[in-house]
């Protein structure tokens, strides 16, 4: 189960009424940033972006704590990220269980022609690499709320001033945060690179 959003030392937790006020100020128009963030994170969620957003708002109003100084967008984005991450891990656990599908049913579902099916080995390798990369992203996002928001913004295709606005920081601070993310990503990549592309086994003498 994912950890709840708990207030940090030195920050006052908002009362339930204050949380309701913060949530009430959210811009929920179709192209609003929080809606786009929900659509982006919904890839790991069973449902559409609006379903994930609704789930996050419900949890914000019933079971999550918000600290003073956090915007509604940051608060809800953190909850959505937690929900999506939990859903992905649950799906990965289910993927470890073998499922038997009759060949006739598989052929019927695929229809006629035009499909290329990867071999079992290729599918396993693709999923293995995806899990490693997802783990790196999770570790990067867990390092700080700012770094997590930066990753979300980059995933949404934001650049320059739009990305700075997403993080509520200046362009100079954005450059500093981006450099820190790159350094952190490089350190983590050095740890997993050999897992993704192990060196070739030496041939016989």
C-alpha positions in Angstrom: 0.0 0.0 0.0 1.4 3.4 -0.9 2.5 5.8 1.9 0.1 8.7 2.6 1.1 12.2 1.9 2.3 13.3 5.4 3.4 16.8 6.5 7.1 17.4 7.0 8.7 18.8 10.1 8.4 22.6 10.2 5.3 22.7 8.1 1.7 23.1 9.5 -0.7 20.5 8.3 -3.9 22.0 6.8 -7.2 21.5 8.5 -9.9 19.5 6.6 -11.7 22.8 5.8 -8.5 24.3 4.4 -7.9 21.2 2.3 -11.4 21.6 0.9 -10.6 25.3 0.1 -7.4 24.3 -1.7 -9.2 21.6 -3.8 -12.0 24.0 -4.6 -9.5 26.4 -6.2 -8.3 23.8 -8.7 -8.6 24.6 -12.4 -10.4 21.5 -13.8 -11.0 22.8 -17.4 -10.2 20.2 -20.1 -6.7 21.7 -21.0 -5.8 22.7 -17.4 -2.4 21.5 -16.2 -3.8 19.1 -13.5 -6.1 17.5 -16.1 -3.2 17.0 -18.5 -1.1 15.6 -15.6 -4.0 13.1 -14.9 -4.1 12.0 -18.6 -0.3 11.5 -18.5 -0.3 9.4 -15.4 -3.4 7.4 -16.4 -1.2 5.1 -18.5 -0.5 3.2 -15.3 -4.1 3.4 -14.0 -7.1 1.2 -14.8 -9.3 4.0 -16.3 -9.0 7.4 -17.9 -7.3 10.5 -16.7 -10.6 12.0 -15.3 -11.1 8.7 -13.3 -7.7 9.0 -11.8 -8.2 12.7 -11.0 -11.6 11.9 -9.3 -10.0 9.2 -7.3 -7.2 11.5 -6.2 -9.5 14.3 -5.2 -11.7 11.8 -3.2 -8.6 10.6 -1.3 -7.4 14.2 -0.7 -10.7 15.0 1.0 -10.9 11.8 3.1 -7.6 10.2 3.9 -4.6 12.4 2.9 -2.9 15.1 4.8 -1.7 18.3 3.1 1.0 20.6 4.4 1.0 24.3 4.4 2.7 25.8 1.3 1.7 23.1 -1.1 -0.5 24.1 -4.1 -3.6 22.1 -4.9 -2.0 21.0 -8.2 1.1 19.7 -6.4 -1.0 18.0 -3.7 -3.3 16.2 -6.2 -0.4 15.4 -8.6 1.4 13.6 -5.7 -1.6 11.6 -4.9 -2.2 10.6 -8.5 1.4 9.6 -8.9 1.1 7.4 -5.8 -2.2 5.8 -7.1 -0.7 5.1 -10.5 2.5 3.7 -9.1 0.5 1.3 -6.8 -1.6 0.2 -9.8 1.5 -0.4 -11.9 3.1 -2.5 -9.2 -0.1 -4.5 -8.7 -0.3 -5.2 -12.4 3.4 -6.3 -12.4 2.7 -8.7 -9.6 -0.3 -10.2 -11.5 1.9 -10.5 -14.6 4.1 -13.0 -12.7 1.2 -15.4 -12.6 0.9 -17.6 -15.7 -2.3 -17.3 -17.7 -3.4 -19.9 -20.2 -5.2 -18.7 -23.3 -6.5 -21.1 -25.9 -4.9 -20.6 -29.4 -8.4 -20.4 -31.0 -9.4 -17.5 -28.7 -6.1 -15.7 -29.3 -6.6 -16.0 -33.1 -10.2 -14.8 -32.8 -9.1 -11.7 -30.8 -6.4 -10.9 -33.2 -8.5 -11.0 -36.3 -7.0 -11.7 -39.7 -3.5 -10.6 -40.8 -1.5 -7.4 -40.3 -0.2 -8.3 -36.8 3.3 -9.0 -35.7 3.7 -11.0 -32.5 6.9 -10.8 -30.6 8.5 -14.0 -29.4 8.1 -14.9 -25.7 11.8 -14.2 -25.1 11.4 -10.7 -26.7 8.3 -9.9 -24.6 10.1 -11.0 -21.4 13.2 -8.9 -22.3 11.1 -5.8 -23.1 9.2 -6.1 -19.8 12.4 -6.6 -17.9 14.0 -3.5 -19.3 10.7 -1.5 -18.8 10.7 -2.5 -15.1 14.3 -1.4 -14.6 13.6 2.0 -16.3 10.4 2.5 -14.3 12.3 1.8 -11.1 14.8 4.5 -12.0 12.0 7.0 -12.6 10.4 6.1 -9.3 13.7 6.6 -7.5 14.2 10.0 -9.2 10.7 11.1 -8.3 11.0 9.9 -4.7 14.1 12.1 -4.2 12.0 15.4 -3.8 8.7 16.9 -4.7 10.4 19.4 -7.1 12.2 16.6 -8.9 8.9 14.6 -9.2 7.1 17.7 -10.6 10.0 18.2 -13.1 9.7 14.7 -14.3 5.9 15.1 -14.7 6.4 18.3 -16.6 8.9 16.8 -19.0 6.6 13.9 -19.5 3.8 16.4 -20.5 6.2 17.9 -23.1 6.6 21.2 -21.3 9.6 23.4 -22.0 11.1 26.7 -20.9 8.7 29.1 -19.2 5.8 26.6 -19.3 8.0 24.1 -17.4 9.1 26.7 -14.9 5.5 27.7 -14.3 4.6 24.1 -13.7 7.2 24.0 -10.9 6.3 27.5 -9.7 10.0 28.5 -10.0 12.1 30.9 -12.0 13.9 30.0 -15.2 17.3 30.2 -13.4 16.0 27.9 -10.7 14.6 25.6 -13.4 18.1 25.3 -14.9 19.5 24.4 -11.5 16.9 21.7 -10.9 17.3 20.2 -14.4 21.1 19.9 -13.8 20.5 18.2 -10.5 18.1 15.8 -12.1 20.6 15.0 -14.9 23.3 14.3 -12.3 21.0 12.1 -10.2 19.8 10.2 -13.3 23.4 9.6 -14.4 24.3 8.2 -11.0 21.3 5.8 -11.1 22.0 4.9 -14.7 25.5 3.8 -13.9 24.0 1.4 -11.3 21.6 -0.2 -13.8 23.3 0.1 -17.1 25.0 -3.3 -16.9 21.6 -4.9 -15.9 20.1 -3.6 -19.2 23.0 -4.3 -21.5 25.3 -6.9 -19.9 28.7 -7.4 -21.5 29.0 -10.2 -24.1 30.2 -13.4 -22.7 33.8 -14.1 -23.8 34.1 -16.7 -26.5 36.1 -19.9 -26.2 39.9 -19.4 -26.5 
